[in-house]
Amino acid sequence: MVDIHPPHGPVHSLKDFLYHLLTVIIGILIALSLEGLLEWHHHQSLAEQARANLMSEIGQNHDRLEKGVASAPDAEHRLQATVKAIEAIRKTHAPTPDLDWSFGLVVFYNTAWQTAASTGALSYMEYREVQEYTRIYALQDQFNSVQQRSLEQWLALQKWGVRIDPKNGFSRLPPEDLARIEDAASTALIYTQGEESLARTLVQEYERELGKAESSGR
């Protein structure tokens, strides 16, 4: 803050008065300009820091999701194997083959996004840039929602694991229970395939944003 002081000594003429008035006005304008410049610089620094944090967070989420995408085909294959095993049991009552219902979760970071929103840093970025970040994090939320539904079906499958007969597997279960297992596996497969499709789209969004940041030196 720049201090504005009144003139020292008496004012003897209109010319002196106008001179001192002009001096005060110029001083005020300079003070306001400096204050505005400092505030602008603070806002730009806040936006730059938020942008750097967002790029770091997006990069970490990208790496996590890529690993999830790589494991998706194996998870889908195991669910398909479950459906085929149920079909075989119905036909031959053969012992159930070993079935693997383990699953993995993709956990995203969103601290940088929440911080940028809460500190007002987003308001100091260009509208188009904020739109891009919003689209990415909205897609993340959508993926989390599908992943949660998929998780519920995987857990529904796992509860049947405690009922596996060490010798005969599921072959002694009543038809209605076999139907429940098949339904859980089929539903989990649908959601897992949806996850994979959404994940691939999100990976592309990540890579596009990271590529733009790299090319622009952000």
Summary of the structure (lengths in Angstrom):
residues: 218
radius of gyration: 31.6
end to end distance: 31.6
largest distance: 116.0
contacts: 577
relative contact order: 0.13
helix: 78%
strand: 1%
